[in-house]
């Protein structure tokens, strides 16, 4: 970004990275899940009103969450605070989307065993809920102070890109390809192996990164000196001093 200078390069990069996840990959994944789940189980989505609330709340708040990546950096504090508040408000689309998917699937959970499309797509929808919670926790200043420069951030990215988006896209492939070619998949066993390998492999990778991030963050936090702020009698001069 040669047209940007100084800190603004980092601000734009953080905004772009977060919105690439939120407004592109996540939006495509949610739209695909909203189509495939009702289509395959042959029943309408549970609530179109909830879908509208989820859409507009996601459209409003998701684009404002990017500055949590700059928490603790040389940017105005109100920018980071706005992003943290927006991350907290992401509870609204999380709750509406999760409720819609689970209520739509109610009574049809057995389809997970019979339809590879539902198996991959519904698993991806569950991972979407988990990724939203992980992102919300990481945005809080008290948590971000410990986890910011650790693998916890990579775990969140993998949750969105692989465990959610890629799994939903696998489900879409299993739905679209037979209709394009005019023949069914040759081996249901290989489909199960694909799902189990993707789910267990991705889950282990994400869990390992989460645990590594927490362990590394706690280790770094132990090495930081504890400080107290002391000020002169007229509060004109303040400085941080290490605690004994």
C-alpha positions in Angstrom: 0.0 0.0 0.0 2.4 2.7 -1.2 -0.3 5.4 -1.0 -0.5 4.9 2.8 2.2 6.0 5.2 3.2 5.1 8.7 0.6 3.6 11.1 -2.2 3.9 8.5 -0.6 1.0 6.6 -1.2 -1.3 9.6 -4.7 0.1 10.1 -5.7 -0.6 6.5 -4.1 -4.0 6.6 -5.9 -5.0 9.8 -9.2 -3.7 8.4 -8.7 -5.6 5.1 -7.6 -8.9 6.8 -10.6 -9.0 9.1 -13.1 -8.0 6.4 -11.7 -10.6 4.0 -12.6 -13.2 6.6 -16.0 -11.6 7.6 -17.4 -10.1 4.4 -16.1 -12.6 1.9 -15.3 -16.1 3.3 -17.8 -16.1 6.2 -20.5 -14.5 4.1 -20.1 -17.1 1.3 -20.1 -19.9 3.8 -23.2 -18.7 5.6 -25.1 -18.2 2.3 -24.2 -21.7 1.2 -25.3 -23.2 4.5 -28.6 -21.3 4.4 -29.2 -22.8 0.9 -28.0 -26.3 1.4 -29.5 -27.3 4.8 -33.2 -26.5 4.0 -32.7 -27.8 0.4 -31.4 -31.2 1.4 -33.7 -31.9 4.3 -36.6 -30.5 2.3 -38.1 -28.1 4.8 -38.0 -24.2 4.9 -35.6 -22.3 7.1 -36.9 -22.0 10.7 -37.4 -18.2 10.7 -36.9 -15.7 7.9 -37.2 -12.9 10.5 -34.2 -14.3 12.4 -32.4 -14.6 9.1 -33.0 -10.9 8.4 -31.8 -9.9 11.8 -28.7 -12.1 11.4 -28.0 -10.6 8.0 -28.3 -7.0 9.0 -26.5 -7.3 12.3 -23.7 -9.1 10.6 -23.5 -6.5 7.8 -23.4 -3.7 10.4 -21.0 -5.0 13.0 -18.7 -7.4 11.2 -17.0 -4.5 9.2 -16.2 -2.7 12.5 -14.3 -5.5 14.2 -11.0 -5.2 12.4 -9.2 -2.9 14.7 -9.0 -5.5 17.5 -6.0 -6.6 15.5 -4.4 -3.3 16.5 -5.1 -3.5 20.2 -2.2 -2.1 22.1 -0.8 -0.5 19.0 -0.2 3.2 18.2 -3.8 3.9 17.1 -6.6 6.0 18.7 -8.1 4.1 21.6 -11.6 4.8 20.4 -11.0 2.7 17.2 -10.0 -0.4 19.2 -12.9 0.2 21.7 -15.4 0.5 18.8 -14.1 -2.8 17.4 -14.3 -4.5 20.8 -17.9 -3.3 21.2 -18.7 -4.5 17.7 -17.2 -7.9 18.5 -19.5 -8.1 21.5 -22.5 -7.2 19.4 -21.6 -10.1 17.1 -23.4 -12.2 19.7 -26.6 -11.1 17.8 -25.8 -12.7 14.4 -24.2 -15.7 16.2 -27.4 -16.3 18.2 -29.7 -15.9 15.3 -27.7 -18.0 12.8 -27.1 -20.8 15.3 -30.8 -20.8 16.3 -31.9 -20.9 12.7 -29.7 -23.8 11.8 -30.4 -25.9 14.8 -34.1 -25.3 14.7 -34.2 -26.1 11.0 -32.3 -29.3 11.6 -34.6 -30.3 14.6 -35.9 -33.7 14.0 -33.6 -34.3 11.0 -30.3 -34.8 12.8 -30.2 -38.3 11.4 -29.5 -36.8 8.0 -25.9 -36.2 9.2 -25.4 -40.0 8.8 -27.0 -40.3 5.4 -26.2 -37.1 3.5 -22.6 -36.0 3.0 -23.8 -32.5 2.2 -25.5 -32.2 5.5 -22.6 -33.8 7.3 -20.1 -31.3 6.1 -22.4 -28.3 6.0 -23.8 -28.7 9.5 -20.4 -29.4 10.9 -19.2 -26.2 9.3 -22.1 -24.3 10.9 -21.1 -25.6 14.3 -17.6 -24.5 13.7 -18.9 -21.0 12.7 -20.4 -20.7 16.2 -17.2 -21.8 17.8 -15.1 -19.3 15.7 -17.4 -16.5 16.7 -17.0 -17.2 20.4 -13.2 -17.6 20.0 -13.0 -14.2 18.1 -15.2 -12.6 20.8 -12.9 -13.8 23.6 -9.7 -12.8 21.8 -11.0 -9.2 21.2 -11.3 -8.4 25.0 -8.4 -6.2 26.1 -7.6 -8.3 29.2 -7.4 -11.5 27.0 -5.8 -9.8 24.0 -3.0 -8.5 26.2 -2.0 -12.2 26.8 -2.8 -13.8 23.5 -2.1 -11.1 20.9 1.2 -12.3 19.6 0.6 -16.1 19.9 -0.8 -18.9 17.9 -4.3 -18.2 19.3 -4.8 -15.8 16.4 -3.8 -18.5 13.9 -6.2 -20.9 15.5 -9.0 -18.4 14.9 -8.1 -18.0 11.3 -8.0 -21.7 10.8 -11.4 -22.1 12.4 -12.9 -19.6 9.9 -11.1 -20.6 6.8 -10.8 -24.4 7.2 -13.2 -25.7 9.8 -16.1 -23.5 8.7 -15.6 -22.2 5.1 -13.8 -25.2 3.6 -16.2 -27.8 5.3 -19.2 -25.9 3.9 -17.6 -25.8 0.5 -17.0 -29.6 0.7 -20.7 -30.0 1.4 -21.5 -27.9 -1.6 -19.2 -29.9 -3.8 -20.9 -33.2 -2.7 -24.3 -31.6 -3.5 -23.4 -29.9 -6.9 -21.1 -32.4 -8.6 -23.6 -35.4 -8.9 -26.1 -33.0 -10.4 -23.6 -31.7 -13.0 -22.3 -35.1 -13.9 -25.6 -37.1 -13.7 -24.2 -39.9 -11.5 -23.8 -40.4 -7.8 -20.6 -40.6 -5.9 -18.9 -44.0 -6.3 -17.9 -44.7 -2.7 -19.7 -43.6 0.5 -16.8 -45.0 2.5 -14.3 -42.7 1.0 -16.7 -39.8 1.7 -16.7 -40.8 5.4 -12.9 -41.1 5.4 -12.7 -37.6 3.9 -15.1 -36.2 6.5 -13.4 -37.9 9.5 -9.9 -36.9 8.2 -10.9 -33.3 7.7 -12.8 -33.0 10.9 -10.3 -34.7 13.2 -7.3 -33.2 11.4 -8.6 -29.7 11.4 -9.9 -30.0 15.0 -6.6 -31.3 16.3 -4.7 -28.5 14.5 -7.0 -25.8 15.9 -7.0 -27.3 19.4 -3.2 -27.5 19.4 -2.9 -23.9 18.2 -5.3 -22.7 20.9 -3.5 -24.5 23.7 -0.1 -23.4 22.4 -1.3 -19.8 22.2 -2.7 -19.8 25.7 0.5 -21.5 27.1 2.8 -19.1 25.2 0.7 -16.1 26.3 0.8 -17.1 29.9 4.5 -17.7 29.7 5.1 -14.3 28.2 2.8 -12.7 30.8 4.9 -14.2 33.6 8.0 -12.5 32.3 6.5 -9.0 32.2 7.3 -6.8 35.2 4.4 -5.7 37.3 4.2 -1.9 37.4 2.4 0.7 39.5 1.8 4.3 38.5 3.0 7.0 40.9 2.3 10.7 40.4 3.5 13.9 42.0 1.4 15.8 44.5 -0.1 18.0 41.8 -0.5 15.0 39.3 1.5 16.9 36.7 4.2 14.2 36.5 3.4 10.4 36.5 5.6 7.5 35.9 5.4 3.7 36.1 7.6 2.0 38.7 8.1 -1.8 39.1 6.5 -3.4 42.1 8.9 -4.9 44.7 
